[in-house]
Amino acid sequence: MAEHKHGDMDIKDHVKTFDGFMKFTTYTVVAIIVLLVLMAVFIT
């Protein structure tokens, strides 16, 4: 079995994917909050 060296793995693709996921999640949460505020203002 090959020797494993801690911290030797290339994780730039993982970081890029995680950054994209976090951006998507942030925009989605902001959109939901804006939608809820608009519903509270115009529906009631």
GUSE-917672 format. One record per residue: x, y, z of N, C-alpha, C, O in turn; residue number from 1. Coordinates in nm, 3 decimals. Layout:
% GUSE-917672
- npx|npy|npz|capx|capy|capz|cpx|cpy|cpz|opx|opy|opz|kefi
- X|Y|Z|X|Y|Z|X|Y|Z|X|Y|Z|NUM
...
This chain:
% GUSE-917672
- npx|npy|npz|capx|capy|capz|cpx|cpy|cpz|opx|opy|opz|kefi
- 0.084|-0.117|0.000|0.000|0.000|0.000|0.089|0.125|0.000|0.196|0.126|0.061|1
- 0.044|0.229|-0.069|0.122|0.351|-0.080|0.124|0.427|0.053|0.030|0.419|0.131|2
- 0.231|0.497|0.075|0.243|0.578|0.196|0.155|0.703|0.183|0.151|0.767|0.078|3
- 0.087|0.736|0.288|0.003|0.856|0.292|0.077|0.966|0.366|0.126|0.946|0.477|4
- 0.085|1.082|0.302|0.147|1.198|0.365|0.039|1.302|0.390|-0.027|1.347|0.296|5
- 0.021|1.340|0.515|-0.083|1.435|0.552|-0.058|1.570|0.485|0.053|1.623|0.489|6
- -0.162|1.625|0.423|-0.153|1.756|0.359|-0.097|1.752|0.219|-0.067|1.858|0.162|7
- -0.082|1.634|0.160|-0.020|1.622|0.028|-0.124|1.619|-0.085|-0.087|1.625|-0.202|8
- -0.251|1.609|-0.051|-0.356|1.595|-0.152|-0.389|1.729|-0.216|-0.390|1.832|-0.149|9
- -0.415|1.728|-0.346|-0.455|1.849|-0.418|-0.606|1.868|-0.400|-0.685|1.789|-0.451|10
- -0.644|1.973|-0.329|-0.785|1.992|-0.298|-0.846|2.114|-0.366|-0.953|2.159|-0.325|11
- -0.780|2.169|-0.467|-0.833|2.292|-0.528|-0.970|2.270|-0.591|-1.052|2.362|-0.589|12
- -0.998|2.153|-0.647|-1.130|2.126|-0.702|-1.235|2.117|-0.592|-1.348|2.162|-0.610|13
- -1.197|2.060|-0.480|-1.289|2.050|-0.367|-1.322|2.190|-0.314|-1.438|2.220|-0.284|14
- -1.222|2.273|-0.303|-1.241|2.409|-0.252|-1.328|2.488|-0.349|-1.417|2.563|-0.306|15
- -1.304|2.473|-0.478|-1.384|2.544|-0.580|-1.531|2.501|-0.572|-1.621|2.584|-0.580|16
- -1.554|2.371|-0.558|-1.690|2.321|-0.547|-1.758|2.372|-0.421|-1.874|2.413|-0.424|17
- -1.686|2.369|-0.309|-1.743|2.418|-0.183|-1.774|2.566|-0.190|-1.878|2.610|-0.140|18
- -1.685|2.645|-0.251|-1.711|2.788|-0.266|-1.836|2.813|-0.350|-1.916|2.901|-0.317|19
- -1.853|2.737|-0.457|-1.973|2.749|-0.539|-2.098|2.712|-0.461|-2.201|2.779|-0.472|20
- -2.090|2.605|-0.383|-2.204|2.564|-0.300|-2.240|2.671|-0.199|-2.358|2.701|-0.179|21
- -2.141|2.730|-0.135|-2.168|2.833|-0.035|-2.228|2.958|-0.099|-2.317|3.020|-0.041|22
- -2.179|2.995|-0.218|-2.234|3.110|-0.287|-2.381|3.084|-0.323|-2.466|3.171|-0.302|23
- -2.410|2.966|-0.377|-2.547|2.929|-0.412|-2.637|2.931|-0.288|-2.748|2.983|-0.293|24
- -2.589|2.876|-0.178|-2.667|2.871|-0.055|-2.694|3.011|-0.001|-2.805|3.042|0.042|25
- -2.594|3.095|-0.004|-2.609|3.233|0.045|-2.712|3.308|-0.038|-2.801|3.373|0.018|26
- -2.702|3.301|-0.171|-2.798|3.369|-0.258|-2.939|3.316|-0.238|-3.035|3.393|-0.241|27
- -2.953|3.186|-0.218|-3.084|3.127|-0.199|-3.146|3.174|-0.068|-3.264|3.207|-0.064|28
- -3.068|3.177|0.039|-3.119|3.223|0.168|-3.159|3.370|0.160|-3.264|3.408|0.213|29
- -3.079|3.452|0.097|-3.112|3.595|0.081|-3.241|3.610|0.000|-3.326|3.692|0.035|30
- -3.257|3.533|-0.107|-3.378|3.541|-0.189|-3.501|3.500|-0.109|-3.607|3.561|-0.123|31
- -3.489|3.398|-0.027|-3.602|3.354|0.055|-3.639|3.461|0.158|-3.757|3.486|0.181|32
- -3.539|3.523|0.219|-3.566|3.629|0.317|-3.635|3.748|0.250|-3.731|3.802|0.304|33
- -3.587|3.787|0.132|-3.650|3.898|0.059|-3.793|3.862|0.024|-3.883|3.944|0.038|34
- -3.816|3.740|-0.022|-3.951|3.696|-0.056|-4.042|3.701|0.067|-4.156|3.746|0.057|35
- -3.994|3.655|0.180|-4.075|3.658|0.302|-4.107|3.800|0.346|-4.219|3.828|0.388|36
- -4.011|3.890|0.335|-4.035|4.031|0.371|-4.137|4.092|0.277|-4.228|4.163|0.322|37
- -4.126|4.067|0.147|-4.222|4.120|0.051|-4.361|4.062|0.076|-4.461|4.133|0.064|38
- -4.368|3.935|0.109|-4.498|3.875|0.140|-4.559|3.939|0.265|-4.679|3.964|0.271|39
- -4.475|3.965|0.364|-4.524|4.027|0.488|-4.575|4.168|0.463|-4.671|4.211|0.527|40
- -4.512|4.239|0.371|-4.552|4.377|0.344|-4.677|4.382|0.258|-4.769|4.458|0.289|41
- -4.683|4.305|0.151|-4.790|4.321|0.052|-4.910|4.229|0.072|-5.018|4.258|0.022|42
- -4.894|4.120|0.143|-5.006|4.029|0.158|-5.091|4.063|0.282|-5.211|4.039|0.283|43
- -5.028|4.118|0.383|-5.105|4.149|0.504|-5.166|4.288|0.498|-5.234|4.329|0.591|44
